């Protein structure tokens, strides 16, 4: 069972440089959340702060009634066992084969026998599709395999919280789709709380239950997926739809001259694209945070963009095909069939000869 993480007023600085200020959000237990933001907005720093690798300058991180920012080192060491972390590049030990990399947390943090370790390691490697690759070194495998090995290592202590830093970096679209489906299936199986940092907009639109956006040293918005995908907030709308028009520029924030030039030219953000259906599990099992398609919009009186929640992937595994009911026009009635007009009999050969 995953646990809730409640962040209040979190602030982080490096010297005089503010990374982000007064960040407050709640990661719901057992759900998948995604954190977005332009490059350099401190998304990876946020993950490291959540797990206690970096100490914030202000604020609190509440997990199971305890504030991580105030724990002594010994207590922090214990609560970190709730976490599994998948770093951007897998962070594998280059001199160890995959088996030993995955086994490392068990040997470090438990007193399990080697036979117990082997059972757990092989189970997790099978879970991420790496059976048969145990003896390979990290330098002998692809980037996608290294990420899956890092994920297996993050899972061996059966974490209740899984932090995942840019799992799609360096992966092609097909491998990204596979690893997204793996996250969804894992979330349904182990019921952990997931927080994924990513730049991949396609993944963000279909995978998470909740989305957050860090921008200009603060949390611009955090909430249910449909809330952000239907938002008219300029920063959220620009980022989630990968547009150049809006307040975000090449150096994070456009200056006043750029914004004024945009306004003079009459450029506007294009209409919001349709909200897609959320990806489902491979076997059709319900997701922990699953909500009926369009429910948040209906509950909040929001009209979603035209074409939202309609599946164009009928028959594709992992795609939910249930759609919100909407009134439909009655089908036009077919006119009653009429009797075919009588046709003249074809002339016989005798008649032809006689003529």
SEZA-777746 format. One record per residue (C-alpha): residue number from 1; residue in one letter; x, y, z. Coordinates in steps of 0.05 Angstrom, whole numbers. Layout:
n NUM	res A	x X	y Y	z Z
...
This chain:
n 1	res X	x 0	y 0	z 0
n 2	res X	x 28	y 68	z -20
n 3	res X	x 31	y 125	z 29
n 4	res X	x 11	y 198	z 23
n 5	res X	x 65	y 252	z 19
n 6	res X	x 44	y 321	z 42
n 7	res X	x 91	y 378	z 24
n 8	res X	x 80	y 446	z 56
n 9	res X	x 118	y 511	z 41
n 10	res X	x 180	y 475	z 15
n 11	res X	x 237	y 522	z -5
n 12	res X	x 306	y 504	z -31
n 13	res X	x 366	y 550	z -44
n 14	res X	x 437	y 539	z -66
n 15	res X	x 473	y 598	z -35
n 16	res X	x 435	y 660	z -57
n 17	res X	x 402	y 624	z -115
n 18	res X	x 329	y 604	z -102
n 19	res X	x 312	y 539	z -137
n 20	res X	x 238	y 539	z -117
n 21	res X	x 200	y 574	z -62
n 22	res X	x 139	y 556	z -20
n 23	res X	x 120	y 491	z -56
n 24	res X	x 58	y 458	z -27
n 25	res X	x 24	y 396	z -54
n 26	res X	x -3	y 328	z -33
n 27	res X	x 16	y 264	z -70
n 28	res X	x -43	y 218	z -61
n 29	res X	x -28	y 148	z -34
n 30	res X	x -22	y 95	z -88
n 31	res X	x -31	y 142	z -147
n 32	res X	x 16	y 161	z -204
n 33	res X	x 36	y 234	z -206
n 34	res X	x 80	y 270	z -257
n 35	res X	x 122	y 332	z -245
n 36	res X	x 137	y 375	z -305
n 37	res X	x 176	y 439	z -316
n 38	res X	x 224	y 474	z -363
n 39	res X	x 297	y 451	z -358
n 40	res X	x 332	y 480	z -298
n 41	res X	x 270	y 489	z -254
n 42	res X	x 294	y 441	z -201
n 43	res X	x 253	y 378	z -215
n 44	res X	x 309	y 330	z -198
n 45	res X	x 326	y 373	z -137
n 46	res X	x 254	y 365	z -115
n 47	res X	x 260	y 288	z -118
n 48	res X	x 325	y 289	z -79
n 49	res X	x 294	y 334	z -26
n 50	res X	x 234	y 287	z -19
n 51	res X	x 279	y 228	z -4
n 52	res X	x 323	y 268	z 44
n 53	res X	x 386	y 270	z 1
n 54	res X	x 381	y 346	z 2
n 55	res X	x 356	y 387	z 61
n 56	res X	x 306	y 443	z 46
n 57	res X	x 315	y 513	z 73
n 58	res X	x 243	y 517	z 96
n 59	res X	x 179	y 476	z 97
n 60	res X	x 159	y 406	z 115
n 61	res X	x 152	y 337	z 82
n 62	res X	x 102	y 294	z 121
n 63	res X	x 101	y 219	z 112
n 64	res X	x 63	y 175	z 161
n 65	res X	x 59	y 231	z 211
n 66	res X	x 134	y 246	z 210
n 67	res X	x 168	y 307	z 182
n 68	res X	x 229	y 285	z 141
n 69	res X	x 260	y 353	z 146
n 70	res X	x 266	y 346	z 222
n 71	res X	x 288	y 274	z 229
n 72	res X	x 355	y 253	z 258
n 73	res X	x 401	y 216	z 211
n 74	res X	x 385	y 148	z 241
n 75	res X	x 309	y 158	z 234
n 76	res X	x 318	y 187	z 164
n 77	res X	x 358	y 125	z 145
n 78	res X	x 299	y 81	z 167
n 79	res X	x 245	y 121	z 132
n 80	res X	x 285	y 120	z 67
n 81	res X	x 269	y 45	z 64
n 82	res X	x 199	y 66	z 44
n 83	res X	x 229	y 95	z -20
n 84	res X	x 252	y 65	z -85
n 85	res X	x 289	y 113	z -132
n 86	res X	x 302	y 105	z -206
n 87	res X	x 354	y 156	z -228
n 88	res X	x 359	y 185	z -298
n 89	res X	x 415	y 139	z -322
n 90	res X	x 398	y 80	z -277
n 91	res X	x 459	y 96	z -232
n 92	res X	x 484	y 24	z -236
n 93	res X	x 551	y 3	z -209
n 94	res X	x 593	y -7	z -272
n 95	res X	x 637	y -62	z -242
n 96	res X	x 577	y -105	z -219
n 97	res X	x 534	y -148	z -264
n 98	res X	x 459	y -135	z -265
n 99	res X	x 444	y -189	z -213
n 100	res X	x 491	y -159	z -162
n 101	res X	x 466	y -88	z -177
n 102	res X	x 395	y -109	z -163
n 103	res X	x 415	y -150	z -102
n 104	res X	x 455	y -93	z -71
n 105	res X	x 399	y -60	z -29
n 106	res X	x 379	y -128	z -1
n 107	res X	x 450	y -143	z 20
n 108	res X	x 459	y -73	z 48
n 109	res X	x 394	y -65	z 86
n 110	res X	x 370	y -135	z 104
n 111	res X	x 396	y -199	z 135
n 112	res X	x 365	y -245	z 83
n 113	res X	x 402	y -307	z 62
n 114	res X	x 431	y -312	z -7
n 115	res X	x 377	y -360	z -28
n 116	res X	x 324	y -310	z -6
n 117	res X	x 361	y -254	z -41
n 118	res X	x 363	y -295	z -105
n 119	res X	x 289	y -309	z -103
n 120	res X	x 272	y -235	z -96
n 121	res X	x 323	y -212	z -148
n 122	res X	x 299	y -261	z -200
n 123	res X	x 226	y -242	z -186
n 124	res X	x 241	y -168	z -197
n 125	res X	x 283	y -180	z -258
n 126	res X	x 228	y -221	z -288
n 127	res X	x 179	y -166	z -271
n 128	res X	x 218	y -116	z -314
n 129	res X	x 233	y -165	z -369
n 130	res X	x 307	y -178	z -355
n 131	res X	x 307	y -253	z -342
n 132	res X	x 370	y -282	z -374
n 133	res X	x 410	y -217	z -371
n 134	res X	x 433	y -226	z -298
n 135	res X	x 507	y -236	z -316
n 136	res X	x 513	y -176	z -362
n 137	res X	x 550	y -113	z -342
n 138	res X	x 516	y -45	z -348
n 139	res X	x 565	y -26	z -404
n 140	res X	x 542	y -87	z -445
n 141	res X	x 468	y -69	z -449
n 142	res X	x 425	y -14	z -480
n 143	res X	x 401	y 48	z -444
n 144	res X	x 330	y 19	z -439
n 145	res X	x 356	y -44	z -406
n 146	res X	x 397	y -2	z -357
n 147	res X	x 334	y 36	z -338
n 148	res X	x 296	y -29	z -327
n 149	res X	x 353	y -57	z -285
n 150	res X	x 352	y 7	z -244
n 151	res X	x 277	y -2	z -236
n 152	res X	x 286	y -74	z -212
n 153	res X	x 337	y -50	z -160
n 154	res X	x 288	y 4	z -138
n 155	res X	x 235	y -49	z -127
n 156	res X	x 273	y -102	z -87
n 157	res X	x 255	y -73	z -19
n 158	res X	x 181	y -69	z -39
n 159	res X	x 178	y 7	z -32
n 160	res X	x 114	y 44	z -16
n 161	res X	x 139	y 106	z -53
n 162	res X	x 174	y 104	z -121
n 163	res X	x 210	y 165	z -146
n 164	res X	x 228	y 163	z -220
n 165	res X	x 273	y 215	z -253
n 166	res X	x 264	y 223	z -329
n 167	res X	x 254	y 150	z -347
n 168	res X	x 244	y 168	z -421
n 169	res X	x 310	y 206	z -430
n 170	res X	x 350	y 172	z -484
n 171	res X	x 294	y 124	z -503
n 172	res X	x 259	y 119	z -570
n 173	res X	x 183	y 127	z -572
n 174	res X	x 170	y 52	z -574
n 175	res X	x 213	y 38	z -512
n 176	res X	x 181	y 98	z -477
n 177	res X	x 113	y 67	z -490
n 178	res X	x 136	y 1	z -461
n 179	res X	x 165	y 32	z -398
n 180	res X	x 101	y 74	z -389
n 181	res X	x 59	y 12	z -392
n 182	res X	x 107	y -22	z -343
n 183	res X	x 96	y 35	z -293
n 184	res X	x 21	y 30	z -299
n 185	res X	x 22	y -46	z -289
n 186	res X	x 71	y -40	z -230
n 187	res X	x 28	y 13	z -197
n 188	res X	x -33	y -34	z -201
n 189	res X	x 7	y -93	z -174
n 190	res X	x 47	y -62	z -117
n 191	res X	x 0	y -4	z -101
n 192	res X	x 59	y 44	z -88
n 193	res X	x 56	y 120	z -93
n 194	res X	x 93	y 141	z -157
n 195	res X	x 124	y 209	z -173
n 196	res X	x 153	y 214	z -243
n 197	res X	x 195	y 272	z -268
n 198	res X	x 191	y 277	z -344
n 199	res X	x 192	y 323	z -404
n 200	res X	x 151	y 275	z -447
n 201	res X	x 84	y 308	z -461
n 202	res X	x 53	y 246	z -493
n 203	res X	x 67	y 206	z -431
n 204	res X	x 41	y 262	z -387
n 205	res X	x -25	y 265	z -423
n 206	res X	x -41	y 191	z -416
n 207	res X	x -2	y 160	z -357
n 208	res X	x -12	y 198	z -292
n 209	res X	x -70	y 209	z -245
n 210	res X	x -42	y 277	z -225
n 211	res X	x 3	y 329	z -257
n 212	res X	x 46	y 385	z -228
n 213	res X	x 85	y 441	z -263
n 214	res X	x 145	y 476	z -234
n 215	res X	x 158	y 544	z -266
n 216	res X	x 196	y 607	z -248
n 217	res X	x 217	y 584	z -178
n 218	res X	x 147	y 562	z -156
n 219	res X	x 95	y 508	z -167
n 220	res X	x 49	y 536	z -221
n 221	res X	x -5	y 483	z -212
n 222	res X	x -16	y 413	z -185
n 223	res X	x -78	y 371	z -189
n 224	res X	x -117	y 316	z -226
n 225	res X	x -96	y 303	z -297
n 226	res X	x -160	y 331	z -328
n 227	res X	x -152	y 396	z -289
n 228	res X	x -86	y 412	z -321
n 229	res X	x -104	y 386	z -390
n 230	res X	x -165	y 431	z -392
n 231	res X	x -130	y 491	z -360
n 232	res X	x -130	y 560	z -393
n 233	res X	x -72	y 583	z -348
n 234	res X	x -21	y 608	z -400
n 235	res X	x 41	y 574	z -372
n 236	res X	x 5	y 507	z -362
n 237	res X	x -29	y 511	z -430
n 238	res X	x 35	y 529	z -467
n 239	res X	x 78	y 475	z -434
n 240	res X	x 28	y 418	z -438
n 241	res X	x 15	y 432	z -512
n 242	res X	x 88	y 445	z -531
n 243	res X	x 76	y 514	z -560
n 244	res X	x 124	y 573	z -571
n 245	res X	x 69	y 624	z -559
n 246	res X	x 63	y 642	z -485
n 247	res X	x 104	y 665	z -425
n 248	res X	x 157	y 610	z -429
n 249	res X	x 217	y 627	z -472
n 250	res X	x 284	y 597	z -490
n 251	res X	x 313	y 622	z -424
n 252	res X	x 253	y 598	z -384
n 253	res X	x 214	y 665	z -381
n 254	res X	x 203	y 713	z -439
n 255	res X	x 220	y 785	z -426
n 256	res X	x 170	y 842	z -433
n 257	res X	x 194	y 859	z -504
n 258	res X	x 181	y 789	z -529
n 259	res X	x 112	y 786	z -498
n 260	res X	x 95	y 855	z -526
n 261	res X	x 117	y 834	z -595
n 262	res X	x 73	y 772	z -590
n 263	res X	x 14	y 815	z -569
n 264	res X	x 25	y 865	z -627
n 265	res X	x 28	y 809	z -678
n 266	res X	x -38	y 781	z -654
n 267	res X	x -9	y 712	z -641
n 268	res X	x -52	y 669	z -597
n 269	res X	x -46	y 600	z -568
n 270	res X	x -82	y 549	z -612
n 271	res X	x -144	y 514	z -583
n 272	res X	x -133	y 461	z -530
n 273	res X	x -126	y 392	z -561
n 274	res X	x -175	y 337	z -540
n 275	res X	x -160	y 304	z -473
n 276	res X	x -142	y 231	z -487
n 277	res X	x -166	y 171	z -449
n 278	res X	x -120	y 149	z -393
n 279	res X	x -78	y 87	z -407
n 280	res X	x -103	y 25	z -371
n 281	res X	x -67	y -36	z -345
n 282	res X	x -46	y -91	z -393
n 283	res X	x -93	y -142	z -362
n 284	res X	x -152	y -94	z -352
n 285	res X	x -145	y -92	z -276
n 286	res X	x -167	y -25	z -246
n 287	res X	x -116	y 28	z -230
n 288	res X	x -113	y 53	z -158
n 289	res X	x -128	y 125	z -179
n 290	res X	x -174	y 109	z -236
n 291	res X	x -233	y 157	z -246
n 292	res X	x -287	y 155	z -299
n 293	res X	x -266	y 192	z -361
n 294	res X	x -288	y 264	z -358
n 295	res X	x -310	y 259	z -284
n 296	res X	x -267	y 317	z -260
n 297	res X	x -291	y 362	z -316
n 298	res X	x -364	y 345	z -301
n 299	res X	x -356	y 355	z -226
n 300	res X	x -325	y 423	z -236
n 301	res X	x -369	y 448	z -292
n 302	res X	x -312	y 449	z -343
n 303	res X	x -327	y 436	z -416
n 304	res X	x -269	y 395	z -442
n 305	res X	x -240	y 409	z -511
n 306	res X	x -281	y 379	z -568
n 307	res X	x -265	y 306	z -582
n 308	res X	x -240	y 292	z -512
n 309	res X	x -244	y 222	z -482
n 310	res X	x -257	y 187	z -548
n 311	res X	x -213	y 127	z -563
n 312	res X	x -182	y 120	z -632
n 313	res X	x -146	y 57	z -609
n 314	res X	x -201	y 5	z -608
n 315	res X	x -169	y -63	z -597
n 316	res X	x -103	y -34	z -571
n 317	res X	x -82	y -66	z -504
n 318	res X	x -76	y -18	z -446
n 319	res X	x -125	y 34	z -474
n 320	res X	x -191	y 43	z -437
n 321	res X	x -250	y 43	z -484
n 322	res X	x -304	y 66	z -435
n 323	res X	x -325	y 136	z -452
n 324	res X	x -372	y 185	z -418
n 325	res X	x -443	y 178	z -443
n 326	res X	x -469	y 236	z -483
n 327	res X	x -536	y 247	z -517
n 328	res X	x -535	y 223	z -588
n 329	res X	x -578	y 242	z -647
n 330	res X	x -628	y 189	z -664
n 331	res X	x -606	y 148	z -723
n 332	res X	x -643	y 168	z -786
n 333	res X	x -696	y 117	z -806
n 334	res X	x -687	y 82	z -871
n 335	res X	x -744	y 91	z -920
n 336	res X	x -786	y 29	z -929
n 337	res X	x -761	y -13	z -987
n 338	res X	x -802	y -5	z -1050
n 339	res X	x -821	y -60	z -1098
n 340	res X	x -775	y -60	z -1157
n 341	res X	x -807	y -36	z -1221
n 342	res X	x -829	y -93	z -1267
n 343	res X	x -780	y -105	z -1323
n 344	res X	x -797	y -125	z -1394
n 345	res X	x -779	y -198	z -1408
n 346	res X	x -718	y -207	z -1451
n 347	res X	x -734	y -224	z -1523
n 348	res X	x -729	y -298	z -1541
n 349	res X	x -685	y -324	z -1597
n 350	res X	x -748	y -343	z -1636
n 351	res X	x -774	y -272	z -1633
n 352	res X	x -708	y -245	z -1657
n 353	res X	x -707	y -292	z -1716
n 354	res X	x -778	y -275	z -1735
n 355	res X	x -764	y -201	z -1735
